[in-house]
Structures are given as C-alpha cells and as structure tokens.
Amino acid sequence: MAIYRLLKNSALEPEEISRITEAYEQALHTLCVKDRDDPLTEMIAKKIINIAQTGVHDAAQFSALAIKALDDRFHETCGHGTSDLLADSPFANV
C-alpha cells in the first residue's frame, strides 16, 4: 500500500504515523478507491503526508484537505467533484 511504503523509513513518531494512515484510509473510503494498486492511492498518500507536515494534527482534517487538494483530478476521473462525496461524510465541514 502506498502510504506504508512512503512512511517505511520515516522519522515520524508512531502516533503521527497512525494519524496519517487513518487519514489515508478515510480518504480512500470516502472516494470509494478499492484497488490499492491504483496510482491515485499514491497521490492521496503523498498529499496527506504533505498536509501532515504543515502542522495539522487531525486525521479527518488530513483526509478532507487531501481530497479537496486533489478535487480537479477526482472530477476528471469520477465525473463529479469531491464536494459531492464529502457532503455525507463525517468531516464535510472541515
């Protein structure tokens, strides 16, 4: 899985890695990405790791921000924006 490969030699604390992987799983679930070999998973993982480095500490926030940052890509591949997906999610207003 992309996130684990990217974090494999990370100097991050276990708690931070846990939040990042939780955000990754939330984003994949929200976007209905089931194929863990999909190149989109790596894009999501990298975006979540980048957001984590900005000081955000909440997994739901990582996930929502990553989805929003990749909105154009999702719109092209899914035929709808991420706002449609986030509307029913627990972190819609993040």
Protein Blocks (a to p, Z undefined) as FASTA:
>chain_A
ZZlmmmmmpcbdfklmmmmmmmmmmmmmmnopablmbmklmmmmmmmmmmmmnopabfkl
mmmmmmmmmmmmmmmmnopafklmmmmpmklmZZ
